[in-house]
Amino acid sequence: MADLRAALGPDRARAEPLELALYQRDAGVDRGQAAAVCFPGTVDQLAAAVGIAAWHDRPFVARGSGTGLAGGATPVGDPLVIVTTGLNRIVEVDADERVAWVEPGVLNLDLSRAVHHLGLHYAPDPSSQQACTIGGNVATNAGGPHCLAAGVTAAHVLAVEVVLADGSVAMLGGLEPDAPGYDLRGCFVGSEGTMGVSGRIAVRLTPNPPAVRTLLLDFSTIEAAAATVSGIIAAGIVPAALEMMDAEITRAVEDFVGAGYPRDAAAVLLVELDGLPAGVEAQVEAVRRVGHEHGARTVRVAADDAERALLWKGRKSAFGAIARIAPDYYLHDAVVPRTKLVDVLRQVYAIAAEYDLTMMNVFHAGDGNLHPLIVFDQRTPGVWERVHAAGDAILRACVDAGGVLSGEHGIGLEKRDAMPLVFTPDDLDAQARLRDAFDPSGRANPEKILPSGSRCGELQRVPAGAWI
């Protein structure tokens, strides 16, 4: 602790019980215990904190706003938790090249707000974009509703200045259009803090579209809504966003926000189209036609920006809305082929019934990224066992349908032990070797992503409290 305070300042390193309790988890369900927490204010201080952890052979975990849902920032093995929210400067914006250099603690939405006057925005937009950080987005390769056409975080990160596990700093990637050599930047994005910590990040900025139209379609069956999703894509339209909500979550959101969603719908689709005005209007009519062909009861087009913003406020408030129903929730984000959406959703509802749980579904329908949401009260005896069993069954159903474990939340602790459902021992060994190349010490966010038995093995740690 003395070394941390000397390097960062006396108020930037803490080990009091309250601070340690506050940082024992992210927004997921897993809890851990940190040995200490520090709050660097510059990239140099970030590197110093990692270097001090290395000197004391102490593991470390980087944490942004704590909005992650897979336990990626949960401290395991009495680590040093390095909170990056103080690194929140937009360092440089090049409007001509459409590039911004930012620190990892910059909030996702703040970046788009800062460059809006330049006619630009940052495309990845997780539902938590008002609170989540760019560094956390890089760690999990975050997505969001508007990533159907624009792509997830990896498509918008050009370079990352990385603090490696020994405290040294390396630049991965670059601003040139075709960098030579291996794509180490691509390896780092989505590594969930197991290969180091983001210092400065160069992100691609996207021009604001000249025209945007948002449609709300409602249906009397889930099957009709899913068929419309496939019909829109089959018509050659790739919307900027294509979101689905089932009856339970639609009612909860409407009660919470008052966005104008029909409370009697079995499912709703939120479709956003952008581009040149004439092309957008043609796509609006095409979506309207496809919707009616597949049984849409109504197709509503937002009349103005205010109505459009309200519709999106409803979608992005979904997880907050469930607090009116129960105090706790458990969320997955597996991905399935679009053609299997209905079959998997039937299984999800059947699993909820089998375990006597309330289940809601809100998801990125365009790319098959499901978000089954189990709503419960953890004070109910035995409910945790049922929730975890149902979650495991949902993951297996998605994988059996040809899907994968995560679309944007990451693996973290939550899905770590499910990795063998998708990867062979050789696959896991190859991933462990890649991780070892970045961090041979195993100190960077240990025991995440790769299950026990992968080549990385168990981390040898000093006794808890030995350096505090």
C-alpha positions as CSV (number, residue, x, y, z in Angstrom):
1,M,0.0,0.0,0.0
2,A,2.9,2.4,0.8
3,D,4.3,1.9,-2.7
4,L,0.9,2.6,-4.3
5,R,0.4,5.7,-2.3
6,A,3.8,7.0,-3.0
7,A,3.4,6.5,-6.8
8,L,-0.3,7.6,-7.2
9,G,-0.9,9.9,-4.2
10,P,-2.2,9.3,-0.7
11,D,-5.9,9.4,-1.7
12,R,-5.6,7.2,-4.8
13,A,-5.0,3.8,-3.0
14,R,-7.4,2.3,-0.5
15,A,-7.8,-0.9,1.5
16,E,-10.6,0.1,3.9
17,P,-13.4,-2.5,4.2
18,L,-16.0,-0.1,2.6
19,E,-13.9,0.4,-0.5
20,L,-13.1,-3.3,-0.8
21,A,-16.8,-4.2,-0.4
22,L,-17.8,-1.7,-3.1
23,Y,-15.5,-3.2,-5.7
24,Q,-16.1,-6.9,-5.0
25,R,-18.3,-7.4,-8.1
26,D,-19.4,-5.8,-11.3
27,A,-23.1,-5.9,-12.5
28,G,-23.0,-9.7,-12.7
29,V,-23.9,-12.1,-9.9
30,D,-20.4,-13.3,-8.9
31,R,-18.6,-11.7,-5.9
32,G,-15.0,-11.7,-4.9
33,Q,-12.5,-10.0,-2.6
34,A,-9.9,-7.4,-3.4
35,A,-6.7,-6.9,-1.4
36,A,-6.6,-3.2,-2.4
37,V,-8.2,-0.7,-4.7
38,C,-6.4,2.1,-6.6
39,F,-7.6,5.0,-8.8
40,P,-4.9,6.2,-11.2
41,G,-5.5,9.6,-12.8
42,T,-3.0,9.3,-15.7
43,V,-1.7,6.6,-18.0
44,D,1.7,6.9,-16.2
45,Q,0.0,6.2,-12.9
46,L,-1.8,3.3,-14.5
47,A,1.5,1.8,-15.6
48,A,3.0,2.5,-12.2
49,A,0.1,0.6,-10.4
50,V,0.5,-2.4,-12.7
51,G,4.3,-2.3,-12.2
52,I,3.9,-2.2,-8.4
53,A,1.5,-5.2,-8.6
54,A,4.2,-7.0,-10.6
55,W,6.9,-6.1,-8.1
56,H,4.9,-7.6,-5.3
57,D,3.8,-10.6,-7.5
58,R,0.2,-9.6,-6.9
59,P,-2.6,-10.2,-9.5
60,F,-4.5,-7.2,-10.7
61,V,-8.0,-6.6,-12.2
62,A,-8.8,-3.5,-14.3
63,R,-12.3,-2.1,-13.7
64,G,-14.2,0.6,-15.5
65,S,-17.8,1.6,-14.4
66,G,-18.6,-1.9,-13.3
67,T,-21.5,-2.4,-15.8
68,G,-20.1,-5.8,-17.1
69,L,-22.6,-8.7,-16.7
70,A,-20.3,-11.7,-16.8
71,G,-18.1,-11.2,-13.7
72,G,-15.2,-10.0,-15.8
73,A,-14.2,-7.3,-13.2
74,T,-14.9,-9.5,-10.2
75,P,-11.7,-9.8,-8.1
76,V,-10.4,-13.3,-7.8
77,G,-7.4,-14.3,-5.6
78,D,-7.1,-11.1,-3.5
79,P,-5.9,-8.9,-6.4
80,L,-5.3,-5.2,-6.7
81,V,-8.4,-3.7,-8.4
82,I,-7.3,-0.8,-10.7
83,V,-10.3,1.5,-11.3
84,T,-9.8,3.4,-14.6
85,T,-12.8,5.8,-14.4
86,G,-10.4,8.7,-13.5
87,L,-8.7,8.3,-16.9
88,N,-11.6,10.1,-18.7
89,R,-10.0,12.5,-21.1
90,I,-10.8,12.7,-24.8
91,V,-7.2,13.4,-25.7
92,E,-7.5,14.3,-29.4
93,V,-10.1,14.4,-32.1
94,D,-9.1,14.4,-35.8
95,A,-12.4,15.2,-37.6
96,D,-10.8,15.0,-41.1
97,E,-9.4,11.5,-40.4
98,R,-12.5,10.6,-38.2
99,V,-10.3,9.3,-35.4
100,A,-10.4,10.1,-31.7
101,W,-7.7,9.2,-29.1
102,V,-9.4,8.6,-25.7
103,E,-8.5,7.3,-22.3
104,P,-10.2,4.1,-21.0
105,G,-12.5,5.8,-18.5
106,V,-14.3,7.9,-21.1
107,L,-18.0,7.1,-21.1
108,N,-19.4,5.6,-24.3
109,L,-22.1,8.2,-24.8
110,D,-19.9,11.1,-23.7
111,L,-17.7,10.5,-26.7
112,S,-20.6,10.7,-29.2
113,R,-21.9,13.8,-27.5
114,A,-18.4,15.4,-27.7
115,V,-18.1,15.0,-31.4
116,H,-21.8,15.5,-32.4
117,H,-21.1,19.1,-33.5
118,L,-18.6,17.7,-36.0
119,G,-21.3,15.5,-37.6
120,L,-19.7,12.4,-36.1
121,H,-20.5,9.7,-33.5
122,Y,-19.0,6.5,-32.0
123,A,-21.0,3.7,-33.4
124,P,-21.0,0.9,-30.8
125,D,-23.8,1.7,-28.4
126,P,-24.4,-0.9,-25.6
127,S,-27.6,-0.4,-23.7
128,S,-25.5,0.8,-20.8
129,Q,-23.8,3.5,-22.9
130,Q,-24.7,6.3,-20.5
131,A,-22.5,4.6,-17.9
132,C,-20.1,2.1,-19.5
133,T,-16.6,3.1,-20.4
134,I,-14.7,2.7,-23.7
135,G,-12.0,0.7,-21.9
136,G,-14.6,-1.8,-20.7
137,N,-16.1,-1.9,-24.2
138,V,-12.7,-2.8,-25.6
139,A,-12.2,-5.5,-22.9
140,T,-15.5,-7.3,-23.8
141,N,-15.7,-6.3,-27.5
142,A,-19.0,-4.8,-26.7
143,G,-21.9,-4.5,-29.2
144,G,-25.2,-2.8,-29.0
145,P,-28.4,-2.3,-31.0
146,H,-26.7,-0.3,-33.7
147,C,-23.9,-2.9,-34.3
148,L,-26.0,-5.0,-36.8
149,A,-24.8,-2.8,-39.7
150,A,-21.9,-1.0,-38.1
151,G,-20.2,-3.9,-36.4
152,V,-19.0,-4.4,-32.8
153,T,-16.2,-2.6,-30.9
154,A,-13.3,-4.4,-32.7
155,A,-14.4,-2.8,-36.0
156,H,-14.0,0.6,-34.5
157,V,-10.7,0.3,-32.6
158,L,-7.6,1.2,-34.6
159,A,-4.9,1.1,-32.0
160,V,-4.6,0.5,-28.2
161,E,-1.7,1.7,-26.0
162,V,-1.6,-1.3,-23.6
163,V,-0.1,-1.5,-20.1
164,L,1.2,-5.1,-20.0
165,A,1.3,-7.2,-16.9
166,D,4.9,-6.2,-16.0
167,G,4.1,-2.5,-16.2
168,S,5.6,-1.9,-19.6
169,V,3.7,-0.1,-22.3
170,A,3.1,-1.4,-25.9
171,M,1.3,0.1,-28.8
172,L,-0.9,-2.4,-30.6
173,G,-2.3,-1.5,-34.1
174,G,-1.9,1.9,-35.7
175,L,-3.7,4.5,-37.7
176,E,-2.4,3.4,-41.1
177,P,-5.0,1.7,-43.3
178,D,-3.1,-1.6,-43.6
179,A,-0.6,-2.2,-40.7
180,P,2.0,-4.8,-41.4
181,G,2.5,-7.9,-39.2
182,Y,0.1,-9.8,-36.9
183,D,-3.1,-8.1,-35.7
184,L,-2.2,-7.9,-32.1
185,R,-4.8,-5.2,-31.6
186,G,-7.4,-7.7,-32.7
187,C,-6.1,-10.2,-30.2
188,F,-6.3,-7.6,-27.4
189,V,-9.9,-6.4,-28.1
190,G,-12.2,-8.8,-26.3
191,S,-9.5,-10.3,-24.1
192,E,-11.3,-9.1,-21.0
193,G,-8.3,-7.7,-19.2
194,T,-6.3,-11.0,-19.3
195,M,-3.7,-9.5,-21.6
196,G,-3.2,-6.1,-20.0
197,V,-5.0,-2.8,-19.5
198,S,-6.0,-0.2,-22.0
199,G,-4.2,3.1,-21.7
200,R,-5.0,5.3,-24.7
201,I,-7.4,4.0,-27.4
202,A,-7.7,5.2,-31.0
203,V,-11.3,4.8,-32.1
204,R,-12.9,5.3,-35.5
205,L,-15.6,7.9,-35.6
206,T,-18.6,7.4,-38.0
207,P,-20.4,10.2,-39.9
208,N,-23.9,10.9,-38.7
209,P,-26.4,9.7,-41.3
210,P,-28.3,12.3,-43.3
211,A,-31.6,10.6,-42.6
212,V,-32.9,8.2,-39.9
213,R,-36.2,6.6,-39.5
214,T,-37.3,4.4,-36.6
215,L,-40.2,2.0,-36.8
216,L,-42.1,0.0,-34.1
217,L,-43.9,-3.1,-35.3
218,D,-46.1,-5.2,-33.0
219,F,-47.3,-8.8,-33.3
220,S,-49.7,-11.2,-31.8
221,T,-47.1,-14.0,-31.7
222,I,-43.4,-14.4,-31.2
223,E,-43.2,-16.5,-34.4
224,A,-44.6,-13.7,-36.5
225,A,-42.0,-11.2,-35.2
226,A,-39.2,-13.7,-35.8
227,A,-40.4,-14.4,-39.3
228,T,-40.4,-10.6,-39.9
229,V,-36.8,-10.4,-38.8
230,S,-35.8,-13.0,-41.4
231,G,-38.0,-11.4,-44.0
232,I,-36.4,-8.0,-43.6
233,I,-32.9,-9.5,-44.1
234,A,-34.1,-11.7,-47.0
235,A,-35.4,-8.5,-48.7
236,G,-31.8,-7.3,-48.8
237,I,-32.2,-4.7,-46.0
238,V,-29.6,-4.5,-43.3
239,P,-31.1,-2.1,-40.8
240,A,-28.9,0.0,-38.5
241,A,-30.7,-1.7,-35.7
242,L,-33.2,-4.6,-35.4
243,E,-34.4,-5.3,-31.8
244,M,-37.1,-7.6,-30.4
245,M,-38.9,-7.6,-27.1
246,D,-41.4,-10.2,-25.8
247,A,-44.7,-9.5,-24.1
248,E,-43.4,-9.5,-20.5
249,I,-40.5,-7.1,-21.0
250,T,-42.7,-4.9,-23.3
251,R,-45.3,-4.4,-20.5
252,A,-42.5,-3.8,-17.9
253,V,-40.9,-1.2,-20.1
254,E,-44.1,0.6,-20.9
255,D,-45.1,0.8,-17.2
256,F,-41.6,2.2,-16.5
257,V,-41.0,4.6,-19.3
258,G,-44.3,5.2,-21.1
259,A,-42.6,4.9,-24.5
260,G,-45.9,4.1,-26.3
261,Y,-45.3,0.4,-26.7
262,P,-48.6,-1.6,-27.1
263,R,-49.1,-3.5,-23.8
264,D,-51.1,-6.3,-25.4
265,A,-48.5,-7.3,-27.9
266,A,-46.9,-10.7,-27.8
267,A,-43.8,-9.2,-29.3
268,V,-42.5,-5.9,-30.7
269,L,-39.8,-5.1,-33.2
270,L,-37.8,-1.9,-33.1
271,V,-36.3,-1.2,-36.6
272,E,-34.0,1.7,-37.4
273,L,-33.0,2.6,-40.9
274,D,-30.5,5.2,-41.9
275,G,-28.7,6.6,-45.0
276,L,-29.7,8.9,-47.8
277,P,-33.3,10.2,-47.5
278,A,-34.7,8.6,-50.7
279,G,-33.2,5.3,-49.9
280,V,-34.4,5.3,-46.3
281,E,-37.9,6.1,-47.4
282,A,-37.9,3.2,-49.8
283,Q,-36.6,0.9,-47.0
284,V,-39.4,2.1,-44.7
285,E,-42.0,1.0,-47.2
286,A,-40.2,-2.3,-47.7
287,V,-40.1,-3.0,-44.0
288,R,-43.8,-2.0,-43.7
289,R,-44.6,-4.4,-46.5
290,V,-42.6,-7.3,-45.0
291,G,-44.2,-6.7,-41.6
292,H,-47.7,-6.8,-42.9
293,E,-46.9,-9.9,-44.9
294,H,-45.8,-11.7,-41.8
295,G,-48.7,-10.6,-39.6
296,A,-47.7,-7.3,-38.0
297,R,-50.8,-5.8,-36.3
298,T,-49.5,-2.2,-36.7
299,V,-46.4,-0.5,-38.2
300,R,-45.6,2.8,-36.6
301,V,-43.0,5.2,-37.9
302,A,-41.6,7.7,-35.4
303,A,-42.8,11.2,-36.4
304,D,-39.8,13.1,-35.2
305,D,-36.6,12.9,-33.2
306,A,-38.4,13.2,-29.9
307,E,-40.6,10.2,-30.6
308,R,-37.6,8.3,-31.9
309,A,-35.7,9.0,-28.7
310,L,-38.6,7.9,-26.6
311,L,-38.8,4.6,-28.4
312,W,-35.1,4.0,-27.9
313,K,-35.3,5.1,-24.3
314,G,-37.8,2.3,-23.8
315,R,-35.5,-0.3,-25.3
316,K,-32.4,0.9,-23.4
317,S,-34.3,1.1,-20.1
318,A,-35.3,-2.6,-20.3
319,F,-33.0,-3.8,-17.5
320,G,-33.9,-1.0,-15.2
321,A,-37.6,-1.6,-15.8
322,I,-37.5,-5.0,-14.2
323,A,-36.7,-3.5,-10.8
324,R,-40.4,-2.8,-10.6
325,I,-41.0,-6.6,-10.7
326,A,-38.3,-8.1,-8.6
327,P,-35.0,-6.9,-7.0
328,D,-32.6,-9.2,-8.9
329,Y,-32.0,-10.5,-12.4
330,Y,-29.7,-12.9,-14.2
331,L,-28.9,-12.2,-17.8
332,H,-27.2,-14.3,-20.6
333,D,-26.2,-13.1,-24.0
334,A,-25.7,-16.2,-26.1
335,V,-26.0,-16.0,-29.9
336,V,-28.0,-18.3,-32.2
337,P,-28.6,-18.4,-35.9
338,R,-31.6,-16.2,-36.9
339,T,-33.3,-19.2,-38.4
340,K,-33.3,-20.9,-35.0
341,L,-34.7,-17.9,-33.0
342,V,-38.2,-19.3,-32.5
343,D,-37.0,-22.8,-31.6
344,V,-34.6,-21.6,-29.0
345,L,-37.1,-19.1,-27.6
346,R,-39.6,-21.9,-27.1
347,Q,-36.9,-23.9,-25.2
348,V,-36.1,-20.8,-23.1
349,Y,-39.7,-20.4,-22.0
350,A,-39.9,-24.1,-21.3
351,I,-36.8,-23.9,-19.2
352,A,-38.3,-21.0,-17.2
353,A,-41.4,-23.1,-16.6
354,E,-39.5,-26.1,-15.6
355,Y,-37.6,-24.2,-12.9
356,D,-40.6,-22.0,-11.9
357,L,-38.9,-18.7,-12.9
358,T,-40.1,-15.5,-14.5
359,M,-38.4,-15.1,-17.8
360,M,-38.3,-12.1,-20.1
361,N,-36.6,-11.7,-23.5
362,V,-35.1,-8.6,-25.1
363,F,-32.4,-9.0,-27.7
364,H,-30.6,-8.0,-30.8
365,A,-32.8,-10.0,-33.2
366,G,-30.9,-9.0,-36.4
367,D,-27.8,-10.9,-35.4
368,G,-29.4,-13.5,-33.2
369,N,-27.9,-12.2,-29.9
370,L,-30.4,-13.3,-27.2
371,H,-30.7,-11.7,-23.8
372,P,-32.8,-14.1,-21.7
373,L,-33.6,-12.3,-18.5
374,I,-34.4,-14.3,-15.4
375,V,-36.2,-12.0,-12.8
376,F,-36.1,-13.2,-9.2
377,D,-35.7,-12.3,-5.5
378,Q,-32.5,-13.8,-4.1
379,R,-34.0,-13.9,-0.6
380,T,-36.3,-16.7,-1.7
381,P,-34.9,-20.0,-0.4
382,G,-33.4,-22.2,-3.1
383,V,-33.9,-19.7,-5.9
384,W,-30.2,-19.3,-6.7
385,E,-29.9,-23.0,-7.4
386,R,-32.8,-22.8,-9.8
387,V,-31.6,-19.6,-11.5
388,H,-28.1,-21.1,-12.1
389,A,-29.5,-24.4,-13.4
390,A,-31.9,-22.6,-15.7
391,G,-29.0,-20.4,-17.0
392,D,-26.9,-23.4,-17.7
393,A,-29.7,-25.1,-19.6
394,I,-30.3,-22.0,-21.7
395,L,-26.6,-21.8,-22.7
396,R,-26.7,-25.5,-23.7
397,A,-29.8,-25.0,-25.7
398,C,-28.2,-22.1,-27.6
399,V,-25.0,-24.0,-28.3
400,D,-26.9,-27.1,-29.4
401,A,-28.7,-24.9,-31.9
402,G,-25.4,-23.9,-33.5
403,G,-24.8,-20.8,-31.4
404,V,-22.0,-19.4,-29.2
405,L,-21.7,-18.5,-25.5
406,S,-21.5,-14.7,-25.8
407,G,-22.2,-12.0,-28.3
408,E,-21.0,-8.9,-26.4
409,H,-20.9,-9.4,-22.6
410,G,-17.8,-11.6,-22.5
411,I,-17.1,-14.9,-20.8
412,G,-15.6,-13.7,-17.5
413,L,-16.4,-15.9,-14.5
414,E,-20.0,-16.5,-15.5
415,K,-19.5,-18.6,-18.6
416,R,-15.9,-19.7,-18.0
417,D,-16.8,-23.3,-17.2
418,A,-19.1,-23.6,-20.2
419,M,-16.2,-22.9,-22.7
420,P,-15.8,-26.7,-23.3
421,L,-19.3,-26.7,-24.8
422,V,-17.8,-24.8,-27.7
423,F,-14.1,-25.4,-27.7
424,T,-12.0,-28.6,-27.7
425,P,-9.1,-29.0,-25.3
426,D,-6.7,-28.1,-28.2
427,D,-8.7,-24.9,-28.8
428,L,-8.5,-23.9,-25.2
429,D,-4.8,-24.8,-25.1
430,A,-4.1,-22.5,-28.1
431,Q,-6.0,-19.7,-26.4
432,A,-4.0,-20.2,-23.2
433,R,-0.8,-20.0,-25.1
434,L,-1.8,-16.8,-26.7
435,R,-2.7,-15.3,-23.3
436,D,0.7,-16.5,-22.0
437,A,2.4,-14.6,-24.8
438,F,1.0,-11.3,-23.5
439,D,1.2,-12.2,-19.8
440,P,3.5,-15.1,-18.9
441,S,3.0,-14.3,-15.2
442,G,-0.7,-15.0,-15.2
443,R,-1.3,-11.9,-13.1
444,A,-3.7,-10.0,-15.4
445,N,-7.3,-10.7,-14.4
446,P,-6.6,-14.4,-13.4
447,E,-9.0,-17.2,-13.6
448,K,-11.2,-15.5,-16.2
449,I,-12.4,-16.8,-19.6
450,L,-10.4,-20.1,-19.6
451,P,-11.6,-22.9,-17.4
452,S,-9.4,-24.8,-15.0
453,G,-7.2,-27.3,-16.8
454,S,-6.3,-25.0,-19.6
455,R,-2.5,-24.5,-20.1
456,C,-2.4,-21.4,-18.0
457,G,-2.9,-23.4,-14.9
458,E,-3.3,-22.0,-11.4
459,L,-1.7,-18.8,-10.4
460,Q,0.9,-19.0,-7.6
461,R,0.1,-16.0,-5.3
462,V,1.7,-14.5,-2.2
463,P,-0.4,-14.7,1.0
464,A,-3.3,-12.3,1.1
465,G,-2.3,-9.0,2.8
466,A,1.5,-9.6,2.5
467,W,2.1,-6.3,0.7
468,I,-0.7,-4.2,2.2
